[in-house]
Amino acid sequence: MIQSDPNALDFRPHVPDDYRPGIAVVGIGGIVKSSHLPAYQKFGIPIAAVYDIRPEATAGIQNDFPVGRVAKSFEEILTDPAIEVIDIATFPEHRIPLVQQALEAGKHVLSQKPLALDLASAQQLIGLADAKGLKLAVNQNGRWSPPWRVATLLLEQGAIGDLISITHLLDRSFRWTIGTHFERIPHWAIYDYTVHWIDITRTWMSELRPVSVRGRDYRTPNQPDESVTPWGLIIEIDYDNGATALIRSTGGEPGAPEGHPFFINGTDGKIWGSALGTEFVELFRGDEHHRFALEGAWFPDGFAGTMGELLSAIAEDREPSNSARHNLQSLQLTLAAVESADRDGEPVLIE
């Protein structure tokens, strides 16, 4: 029987007690300061060094976080034998060569998402990590959002039987993107934002094989002229057994409360909840109904989840659950959705 006791499902991030390698963070932007470093501090993950090509990005950082030192160059990070793991949190267009250099230098890597701009580059990095005997993980921190993590564990238990459908609603304003670098990314909401929802869908669908993706983004009626990137989007994924997934963004001004509701329907029951904003998760199965007590939040705890899983995998000599190899299908589906959006929603077949 599924328990509603929060201790029955171990959904919190795990950090190994007996493995504390030297860790460096490269690329000190707003998300690192608001989420990476606070998460590492909260869960006792020490950071040996940080580096950013812009000196102003690291100015005063040691006053805010227990960082060992501010490195003067990326080369200093690569040649330091005490640093075993590098968290690379730069923009996608700069990320591939940095990840490659880190792997060549013998470092395990946690790469920001999306891993690459194309599948071939991602596969090359996976091959390089394999050849070097190193772990390459992707910072899909949404997997450790408490409601999503509970849902993942329930699905692994077979709590609702075989999956029939997954539905996500992104009920949030994107007004905050105006004037930011995100507006310069083609199909930003699909490629950079919704990749989290595509990735958790890939995780929940597990071994089911996707056969086609349809993606479309569009300007919402209330989107101001000065806003460049489309706020509305729809992504549909079809699977070979008839299962389906739908992701839709309202992108407008939903009002309080904002949230990201999700519905997972199976042959024996349903899981529903909301992540990022309003947060809860419930299980319905026959006459059973469980509402799970949650603690923590996606931001910043999810960032401890990705790093903790990588460190655990290194300590246990196994592949991390958020490995680049596992994330490859998430990237494939994301790129297919972008390609479909370029074709105004024409389905893209998945090889």
Stockholm file with secondary structure:
# STOCKHOLM 1.0

chainA/1-351         MIQSDPNALDFRPHVPDDYRPGIAVVGIGGIVKSSHLPAYQKFGIPIAAVYDIRPEATAGIQNDFPVGRVAKSFEEILTDPAIEVIDIATFPEHRIPLVQQALEAGKHVLSQKPLALDLASAQQLIGLADAKGLKLAVNQNGRWSPPWRVATLLLEQGAIGDLISITHLLDRSFRWTIGTHFERIPHWAIYDYTVHWIDITRTWMSELRPVSVRGRDYRTPNQPDESVTPWGLIIEIDYDNGATALIRSTGGEPGAPEGHPFFINGTDGKIWGSALGTEFVELFRGDEHHRFALEGAWFPDGFAGTMGELLSAIAEDREPSNSARHNLQSLQLTLAAVESADRDGEPVLIE
#=GR chainA/1-351 SS CCCCSTTTSCCSCCCCTTCCCEEEEECCCHHIIIIIHHHHHHTTCCEEEEECSSHHHHTTHHHHSCEEEECSCHHHHHTCTTEEEEEECSCHHHHHHHHHHHHHTTCEEEECSSCCSSHHHHHHHHHHHHHHTCCEEECCGGGGSHHHHHHHHHHHTTTTCSEEEEEEEEBCCCGGGTTSGGGGSTTHIIIIITHHHHHHHHHHHTTCCEEEEEEEEECCTTCCTTCCSCCEEEEEEEETTSCEEEEEECCSCCCSSCBCEEEEEESSCEEEEECSSBCEEEEEETTEEEECCCCSCHHHHHHHHHHHHHHHHHHHTSCCTTBHHHHHHHHHHHHHHHHHHHTTTCCEECC
#=GC SS_cons         CCCCSTTTSCCSCCCCTTCCCEEEEECCCHHIIIIIHHHHHHTTCCEEEEECSSHHHHTTHHHHSCEEEECSCHHHHHTCTTEEEEEECSCHHHHHHHHHHHHHTTCEEEECSSCCSSHHHHHHHHHHHHHHTCCEEECCGGGGSHHHHHHHHHHHTTTTCSEEEEEEEEBCCCGGGTTSGGGGSTTHIIIIITHHHHHHHHHHHTTCCEEEEEEEEECCTTCCTTCCSCCEEEEEEEETTSCEEEEEECCSCCCSSCBCEEEEEESSCEEEEECSSBCEEEEEETTEEEECCCCSCHHHHHHHHHHHHHHHHHHHTSCCTTBHHHHHHHHHHHHHHHHHHHTTTCCEECC
//
